[in-house]
Amino acid sequence: GAVFAAVRRRSMAMTKPQIVLMRRRGTELVDVPQHPALAALHRINESLTFGQGMAIIEQHKLIFGKAYWVKRRDGLGVPTEFEIWNPGEVRVLPDKAKPWVPAAFRRERPDGGTETVLPRDVIWFRHFVDPRNPLNGLSPIGAVRMELDTGLEAQRFNQRFFDNSTHVGRLFTVEDASQGEIERLEQDLERKFKGTDRAHRAMIAGGNLKLVEPTASHKDMEFLAQQRWTVEEVARVFEVSPILLGDLEHGSFENTEQAGKQFWGMMVDQVAATIEEMNEFYIWPDFGEEFLLVARYEGIQGLQADKKLQAEVDEIYLRNGKVIINE
């Protein structure tokens, strides 16, 4: 649940900034409202909206560590739409002369076939470059996989514990009891106490049946401690405050607002990285380096307070004649 909440919040946040195309004219940047590059982006493919396509980039980055958009071109070679490949089906083939550069991207299709495309036909996104292999991307979920597996195993053990008996193993002694009497007592305990619906039933044992070892409490197993990764660890590696993932126990108006600001500060960096990859692998090779995509954040409330404060600071500097280094 925490992983789903983190991925959903981050992927939905990726769709909030406005992505615009600009053109360099000398030292100025001019908006380009209509262009084939924008037409292709706004028609990612027939089954997805632009927002869904942007969200899938972030989803694939967070889950697989990388994402791949394959350019589909018209008869003149101009990109008209994109096909989104499942990163789990893609293998990057390195250049033999330069192993840190991709020579091709090969997809192993579910029907057993393969499809290979050259780097110029792929927009290649990586969440975090694997220092051991520059052609691979690392995902946040990989960092919590060990804790996640540990937590799931604790849940499975917990379920088996309740399915079989609400009493952990106990040791009884019966003096002078025959083997048949011991087996009868075992069957009685099994019949009376197996299953969660038979918990805490009373038992009266005759003879000299004695409990040798006290029961270990459920708390002693520390299942809660084993599963604390659920919100805290996920929030840490996905760079999202636990408050934004629904952990409202310690939430307040002040720290909730602060968590939102910190979240959007992180998302600005993420959007910038994605836009940079679009420029590097799509806009510049296909349309020239005079064009570039830029993200605008005017409609995002979490960033406006900081911008207002910065504007007030700039006004104070202007009033007092402060000169910056470029001036």
Secondary structure, DSSP 4 states (H G I P E B T S, - for coil): -HHHHHHHHHHHHTTSSEEEEEEEETTEEEE--S-HHHHHHTTSBTTB-HHHHHHHHHHHHHHHSEEEEEEEE-TTS-EEEEEEEPGGGEEEEEPSS-TTSEEEEEEE-TTS-EEEE-GGGEEEEESSEETTEEEEE--HHHHHHHHHHHHHHHHHHHHHHHHH-SS----EEETT--HHHHHHHHHHHHHHH-SGGGTT------TTEEE-SPPPPTGGGTHHHHTTHHHHHHHHHTT--GGGGT--TT--HHHHHHHHHHHHHHHHHHHHHHHHHHIIIIIHHHH-TTEEEEEE-TT-HHHHHHHHHHHHHHHHHHHTT---TT-
